[in-house]
Structures are given as structure tokens and as C-alpha cells.
């Protein structure tokens, strides 16, 4: 998102207008004192033809201490340029409106006791219907009112708001007031900027535990104002069209406090680049607030590759070390969400308090680890995490989308590095989820992933995935595992937590090129995997619940119409603990000879493998015609010598065609073996020397290692007939590679 915002230069002066508000200005060196105005109850009204404040100067509103609201309007044609200090007496709120535009320089600051609302609206409306209008040329009856403000009215396309700074406002510690630079209001007060397009360039906007509102309006409308405990809440239900907001060059919007800080952004397009941040973290004992982003078209977070890791572009709600309050939540509603070059959305805890949650609703979501080379192995992510030393529980992530793409080392994860348990992750994608790629040279840290991991003694969280299509490519993974840290991170009892539970429900699932679905464990108990699909295809990939030390392996339950394994494994193996149980319900099982389905234990008790198929066989699969020309055709197996129906397994080098996209267009035809099999004249292959016929297995042999081999001619120690428990396939077809 790129947009230009231009405000003409303004004269550096504060000049009252000729109306009867009677504002008075006294200049003494760099200090401009503003007195007079018109008071109505606890409201004080000021009106100026121009209002600008040069660098190093001050504007001091000398209001009485019983004033609750100071309302300032600019009726002239010049924008306001503020690069000095604005202050007021007592705890009064300051409303400042100039429809011509407002810019705050890097030296602009505030010293007021109440909230600050700056807007390019045309006027302020009050509860009794009175309207404080910037466009009127003469005072009207009832101009002044004792009523409270209830909204900002925009009568045309609003002018822009600019805020500049030195890019040094990022939080580096847990101090409540960590910097005095930039625009800041007192703790538990509101700082609101509401206008047209908005650009924050290196800006610092802060309140300790208060509320920050950024709103961009592109046309006529009314923004509601509601008095609240933390100042004011703004409502946009009467706004039809929104404008664009851009944070760049390490701009910071920070509402972190003892607890309860809120940030709310309403826009058409919101862009954070170059290390810019939205943060509302918990520093003390109170519960955290909420970061809410409503961006109709898009939200973009682009990192600052090569910069300090702690200055990445982020939307964050953290619980700092020593804090006991619960972390705040992050809620995002947008059309398209893009995170790239280490852009991050995160909610974590390093303290006793639990982490907050993340909820995202977007039509399209793309998480791209990096598009340029940097020194960091960490990519873009949507994550909740229990940091090393944290005692709290990790937060949950909920994502609702049509399409989710994670690539080049990007991640969506809920993790724990400590004794606190990790959060849960739920993803619902009506169309597709595609996870692919990793960054060379960084191992699993840079693998594109959806994960709920534990590196500490806390248990990993659970994952539930619902999708039209789920595709894992090029080493990508979905994992609820307990892992040992692969980097030097000080963790107590590393890798001893239990793996979580993983549930996947998708029409089509494909894994390729060393991708994996895992609920494995390094030291704790393995997790369970429940997978339901119409088609499940693995090529050089794996599904596993393995346990690598004393823990028991988890269980794997697969329910699919067709299962294809080519150079792939489904394993529930253990080392010292018990092997898991694998149960597969499928109408069609296709397995190459270099694939394995095992549930063994090196030193403990083996698990079980159970494969259930109906009394139907795959006949003349409706795979695209090109496959009939280049590959062997699948035919039904006739009943074996015992009169039992036979199920079809495919083994031998090569297996099935591996074009996963084409396989996903397949409709598998099922025919009762008692029905006649129609004949079909097929093109004669030129590779006849490689053709092998279907051979009916007459027995099976237990290999003693948790695996079973089928034999054509049983020996004296082999079992006769169909192998019914746990593996019930009794037909072998060797399928060589075409031309191999």
C-alpha cells in the first residue's frame, strides 16, 4: 500500500478568529498563553483563525480547574503544524479540530491531565444537538452548551493527519513510563487521531494503560464519542468508507501499562513497515486490554530485514517478566492480511500472568518468512508463546479465512519454552491451506509450519484444522510436538513436556517433499493425530507420533476414502515406551514398497496397526486418461482361495503417479467384487518388458519387528489366508516405474 499525503506549510502562529468565543493570546518569548474563551458549565470553547506551533515553543491553555473539556476549533483555511508543547491545567480533556489538516513534528508533545482528541472533522456534536462547527462564519443561537460531546461530524473528504518522529520510541523494558518523547497522554487516558489518510513516520504515540484510537475516514459520516473509564471510546458504525493509515520508519503506538491498555485502528488499508509497532502489553498486576484492527481491504506488516530482532514490525500484546496480570488480546478483521520479512503478530508471556489470545478473520492470509536474506533464522509469524522463565499459560489463536498461505519459513504457532502450557490453535479455511518451503541453512527453525510445540516442561497445545484442501510441500509441517531446543536457549527441563493433540478435517490432504504431520515427543508423552479426508496423499513425507526417549508414542487415526503412500511413512514408534496404535479406515489403500506403516518400540511394547477397508475393490479408477496411457491400470482382485474378499495394496518400486494436483482431480470408482467387471481396450504400452501382473497373496509372514510381509507361496512357518488383524490386505500388485 502506497499513498501520498500532502499538507501545505502553515504559518507558525496562533491567532484568534473574529467570532464571539473571545479567545485571548499572550506571547512571552517561546511561550504562548491562551486565556479567555467561552465557558458553559464544565466546557470551555476556543476558536482560532490559525493555530500552529513552531519547534521549541509552547502553547499553554490557562483554564480553570473545574473545566472538564477544552474544545478548540480552527475556522481559517490553513492546516495546523504542531512541533512544540501543548499543555493545559488540571485534568481537562482537549479536543482539537482543524478540517484543513494537522501535522505533528518530531518535537511535538503534550502535557495535559485528560485525554487528547485531534481531528480533521468539520465539527463536534453534543448530546443536546448543539454543533460546534468550524465552517460557520458567525455565532449561532445555542452555540455554547453544557452537554458532553458525543461525536465528530465529517461533511466531506477529510484532510490528512501526519505525525513525525525519530523512530526511537520502541519499548526496551518494563518501565511504566519508558520515554517522554512523542505524543503521550497520562495513564488511563485516551489519545485519538481521527481524520482522512494518516501517516505516522518514525512517530511515538503512547499512553500507560490508556486507550489509543487511530481512525481514517474518507467521506461524509459521523464518529461517535462515548465517555469511558479510560477516556473516550470511538464508534464507526455510521462511517461508510474509510481511508488509509501507514506506520513507517519504526513508528510506535504503545498503550502498555500495569494492565488494560487498548489500541483500536479503523481504516481501509493499514500498513506497518520498517520496524513499526502496535503494542499493548501488561507490565503489572492488572488484566491486559485489547488491540483491535478493523481494516476493510488490507493489513500489511513488512519487517525491517537485517535490523535488530527486537525492532521487527509487530502487533504485540505481551506479559512482561514479573507481571502477574493476564495479557491482552489481539483481534484483527481485514480483507487481506500479509506478513512478510519477519513481520509478526504475537501475544506472549514472560511472567506469571497468562498470555492473551489472537483472533484473525480475513478473506486471504499470507505469511511469508522472508523475501530477502538476513542473519536471522526467524521468519514472519502469527504466534503466542510462553517465554523461558514464564509461568503463565500460552494464549490461543483462532483464524477464520478462505485461503491461508504460509511459505519461506513463515509460521503460525502456539509454543512454550517453560513450565507454562502452550495455547491452542484453531484454523478454519473454507478454500485452502498451503504450507511450503523453508530458509536454507537454518534447519527446522526456518521450516514453514503450523505448530503447537513445547521446548520445556509445559505441555504443547492442541491444533484443530478445517480446510477444503490442505497442502504441505517442501519440508513444511504441522506439528503438536515436544521438541528439544536446537538453539542455545536457557530452558529448565528442556523437551520434557507432552505433545498435544492434532485434529485435521479436510476434503483433500497432500504432503510432498519431506513434509510432515507430527505429534512426536522428545521426552514426554506423544500426542494423538485424528485425520479425516476424502483423499490423503503422501509422497516422500510422513505422519508420526513417535516417542524418542522414555515417553509412550501417541495414536494415529485416519479416516479417508483413498490413502496413497509413496516413499512415505505413517509411524507411531517408541524407544523405551510403548508404541502407539494406528487405525486407518479407507476405501482404497495404495502403498509403494519403500513406504512403511509401523507401530513398534525399540525396548518397550509394540503398538498395533489396524487397517479397515469395506468389502469393495478399486476398479478402473477414474484417473485422467493420460495415466491409462503411461501407467498400469488398477483392476479388482478376485476372491482368494478361502472365498474371502481381497483388498488392493500396491507395492514395488514406483507406486502410483505422483502428480498430486492430478490425483486430486480423481474420482475413485468403487465396484462390488460380485458385479461383472467391464472390459476396456487400452492403448498398448511401448514398455511391455516392464509389465507385471497382479498376483494374489496366499499367506503372510510376521517379520518380528512390527511389520508384516505378504507371500505368494507360503512356507511352513507362514500363515495361510487373509491377514485380518491388524492388517487385512491380501492382494499384491507390483507396479514398476514406466520406462524403469
C-alpha positions, -999 to +999 in steps of 0.1 A: +000+000+000+015+033-011-002+067-008+008+103-007-003+127+020+004+164+015-002+193+039+007+228+028+031+246+051+014+265+078+024+298+094+038+294+129+013+314+148-018+312+170-044+338+160-079+340+174-107+345+149-132+374+149-161+354+164-175+359+199-158+330+216-133+357+228-101+336+229-071+357+240-035+350+232-004+364+250+031+357+237+061+358+260+092+346+242+086+310+233+055+306+254+020+315+241-006+317+269-042+312+259-069+326+282-105+337+278-127+317+256-163+310+264-173+287+293-205+267+295-207+246+326-176+224+326-170+230+289-145+257+277-147+268+240-118+284+220-119+295+183-089+304+162-083+316+126-049+299+127-032+276+151+004+264+146+033+259+170+069+262+158+097+240+171+107+247+207+076+268+215+048+262+239+010+268+239-005+269+275-042+268+279-048+287+313-082+271+321-099+269+355-095+236+373-133+229+372-131+226+334-136+190+321-134+197+283-115+223+264-128+224+228-106+241+202-116+248+166-097+263+137-120+283+114-094+296+089-081+279+057-046+269+070-036+235+083-021+233+118+016+224+122+025+214+158+062+210+167+062+222+203+044+216+236+007+219+242-003+220+278-034+226+299-043+229+336-059+202+357-074+171+343-093+187+314-097+168+281-085+187+250-104+184+217-086+200+187-103+201+153-090+216+121-106+204+088-076+217+068-052+191+082-029+186+112+007+177+113+028+169+144+065+172+142+092+152+159+093+177+188+056+178+194+045+168+229+016+170+253+013+180+290-024+177+298-042+158+325-070+144+305-075+129+270-064+144+237-086+141+206-072+156+174-093+155+143-098+170+108-136+168+113-158+197+104-173+199+139-182+184+173-217+174+181-231+174+217-257+154+235-283+182+232-279+185+194-257+216+196-229+216+169-195+233+174-188+240+137-155+250+121-173+263+090-197+288+104-190+325+098-210+339+127-221+326+161-254+309+162-280+306+189-271+277+213-235+276+201-223+270+236-236+241+256-231+224+289-237+190+273-210+164+268-195+158+233-210+128+216-193+127+181-172+141+153-190+151+121-174+149+087-192+168+058-167+160+030-135+141+024-114+149+054-079+163+053-049+142+064-031+138+097+007+135+098+029+125+128+067+125+125+093+113+149+129+100+154+120+063+153+133+058+188+100+051+206+102+012+208+098-002+243+130-017+257+119-025+292+090-028+316+091+007+330+056+022+330+069+055+315+097+044+293+101+076+273+089+112+275+093+119+238+065+119+212+028+124+218+018+110+252-012+114+275-014+105+312-020+069+323-056+056+317-064+085+293-072+084+256-051+097+227-072+097+195-063+108+160-093+109+136-092+123+101-085+114+065-055+094+053-029+092+081+009+087+081+030+080+112+066+083+102+090+073+130+063+086+153+058+078+190+023+077+204+018+064+239-003+061+270+003+040+300-026+016+302-050+041+285-065+040+251-052+049+216-076+054+187-065+058+151-093+063+126-092+072+089-124+084+072-126+091+035-161+107+032-191+121+050-200+105+082-203+106+120-178+091+145-194+085+179-177+096+211-186+078+243-171+087+277-154+057+294-132+048+323-101+053+301-112+085+285-132+080+253-144+052+231-149+060+194-175+043+173-175+040+135-209+024+128-220+055+108-189+056+086-194+041+052-159+045+037-125+045+053-091+059+044-055+046+046-032+045+076+006+040+073+031+034+100+067+035+088+103+040+099+099+024+134+068+043+143+054+031+176+019+031+190+021+018+226-007+015+252+013-008+276+007-003+313+001-020+345-028-035+326-057-027+305-042-007+276-063-006+244-054+002+208-081+005+181-074+011+145-101+017+118-091+021+082-094+008+046-057-002+043-033-004+073+004-007+066+032-013+092+067-012+078+103-007+088+101-019+124+069-001+132+048-015+161+014-016+177+019-028+214-004-031+244+015-052+269+009-060+305+036-046+329+020-051+363-009-067+382-039-057+361-055-076+332-045-065+297-066-047+272-072-053+235-056-044+202-083-042+176-077-037+140-105-032+115-091-027+081-116-032+054-093-040+025-059-050+038-035-052+067+002-054+058+032-060+081+066-057+064+096-062+086+129-044+085+153-072+074+188-070+089+176-048+118+176-056+155+154-086+162+136-066+188+126-039+164+107-062+140+074-049+126+049-062+151+015-061+166+021-074+201+004-079+235+030-093+259+031-101+296+065-088+307+088-105+332+075-102+368+040-091+357+011-110+372-018-096+351-033-115+322-021-105+288-043-086+264-059-100+233-054-091+196-084-090+173-080-085+135-107-081+109-095-074+073-099-084+037-063-095+031-036-100+057+001-101+046+031-106+069+065-106+052+102-101+060+098-111+097+065-092+103+049-106+134+016-107+153+023-120+188+009-125+222+033-140+248+041-142+285+075-140+303+057-135+337+032-152+359+002-139+341-013-159+312-008-148+277-036-132+258-053-146+226-052-138+189-083-138+167-080-132+130-107-130+104-096-123+068-105-135+034-069-141+024-039-146+047-003-149+036+026-154+060+059-151+042+091-158+062+115-136+043+119-123+008+155-112+013+185-128+030+191-118+066+211-131+096+180-142+115+166-177+112+132-165+123+106-156+097+072-139+098+047-154+122+014-153+140+023-167+174+016-170+211+044-181+233+054-188+269+089-175+270+118-191+290+111-184+327+074-177+321+049-194+345+017-183+327-003-203+302+001-196+265-027-179+246-050-193+220-050-185+183-082-186+162-081-180+124-111-178+101-103-174+064-109-186+029-072-191+020-042-194+042-007-195+026+025-199+047+058-200+029+095-194+030+099-200+067+066-184+079+048-198+109+015-199+127+023-213+162+014-216+198+045-226+218+060-229+252+097-227+263+089-231+300+067-248+326+036-230+314+014-250+290+011-238+254-021-224+240-044-240+214-046-232+177-078-234+156-077-227+118-108-228+096-101-222+058-131-227+036-109-229+005-073-240+012-043-240+034-009-242+017+023-245+037+055-247+018+093-240+019+120-231+044+151-210+046+183-229+035+208-235+063+186-229+093+171-264+098+137-268+115+137-233+129+131-219+094+106-245+083+072-232+072+049-246+098+016-247+117+027-258+152+019-262+188+052-270+203+069-274+237+106-270+243+102-270+281+083-289+308+050-274+299+027-293+276+022-284+240-012-271+230-037-286+206-044-279+169-076-282+150-075-276+112-106-275+090-100-268+053-112-275+018-077-285+008-046-289+030-012-290+012+022-293+028+052-290+004+090-288+005+096-298+041+066-279+056+050-294+087+020-294+110+032-303+145+019-306+181+052-320+193+075-319+223+109-310+210+145-305+222+158-270+216+181-268+185+195-234+195+212-222+227+182-212+248+184-215+286+154-238+293+147-257+325+139-294+319+141-290+281+118-311+260+100-329+288+065-316+281+039-338+265+029-333+229-005-320+221-035-334+201-039-327+164-072-329+145-074-323+108-106-323+088-102-315+051-116-327+018-081-332+003-048-336+021-014-339+003+021-339+017+052-339-005+090-335-004+098-344+032+067-326+047+052-340+079+022-341+102+036-348+137+027-353+173+061-366+183+078-362+217+114-358+228+109-366+265+072-366+274+042-384+261+034-384+223+003-367+211-026-381+191-035-374+155-070-376+141-072-370+103-104-371+082-104-365+045-117-377+011-081-381-003-049-384+017-017-385-004+019-387+009+049-385-013+083-387+004+066-375+036+054-387+070+027-388+096+041-397+130+035-397+168+069-411+176+085-410+211+122-407+212+131-414+248+111-428+277+077-415+267+049-435+250+040-429+214+007-413+206-020-428+184-029-421+148-065-423+135-070-418+097-104-419+080-101-413+043-117-425+011-083-430-006-048-433+010-017-431-011+018-436+004+048-433-019+082-434-002+063-423+029+057-434+065+029-435+090+046-443+123+037-445+160+071-458+172+087-456+206+122-461+220+117-471+257+080-465+260+051-482+243+044-479+206+012-462+196-019-475+179-025-468+142-060-472+128-068-465+092-103-466+077-101-463+039-119-475+008-086-475-012-050-481+000-021-476-023+013-482-009+047-484-025+074-508-014+095-481+001+067-469+024+060-481+060+031-482+084+046-492+118+039-490+155+070-505+172+090-500+203+128-505+204+127-515+241+091-514+251+058-529+240+049-527+203+017-509+193-008-521+168-017-513+132-052-518+121-064-510+085-101-514+078-115-515+042-150-523+030-157-554+011-153-534-021-123-532-045-110-503-066-118-509-102-108-489-133-100-458-112-113-426-130-078-411-131-071-389-161-067-407-194-031-398-197-024-422-168-040-450-186-016-444-215+015-442-193+008-464-162-006-497-153-043-499-148-058-510-114-081-540-116-101-557-089-087-587-072-109-618-073-117-636-040-089-657-027-089-695-023-107-692+010-135-673-006-127-641+013-129-608-004-095-593-011-084-557-007-059-540-030-025-529-019+001-517-044+038-523-038+070-524-059+093-496-070+074-466-084+039-470-069+013-446-082+017-414-103+029-387-080+014-356-096-006-346-066-027-320-083-038-345-109-045-371-083-067-347-065-089-345-096-095-382-094-129-397-085-122-432-073-147-457-086-158-485-063-174-517-075-188-547-056-165-577-065-195-598-072-205-575-100-192-580-135-161-561-144-164-542-177-137-547-201-118-518-217-095-517-247-064-497-236-036-483-257-007-507-259+023-496-239+056-495-256+072-505-223+059-541-223+091-555-209+083-539-175+047-550-171+039-573-141+006-589-135-015-588-103-005-617-080-029-628-053-011-633-019-018-667-004-003-661+030+016-637+053+047-636+074+053-618+107+087-602+104+091-598+142+097-561+140+061-548+140+058-553+102+041-579+080+051-593+046+027-609+022+039-641+004+027-657-028+038-692-019+036-697+019+063-716+037+059-740+066+062-711+092+039-687+073+003-681+079-023-691+053-052-670+041-061-634+046-043-614+073-072-600+092-056-584+123-042-559+123-036-555+085-062-571+063-049-566+027-042-598+009-035-588-027-002-575-041+004-557-073+039-548-083+039-515-102+073-506-118+081-471-129+070-466-165+101-469-186+121-480-155 
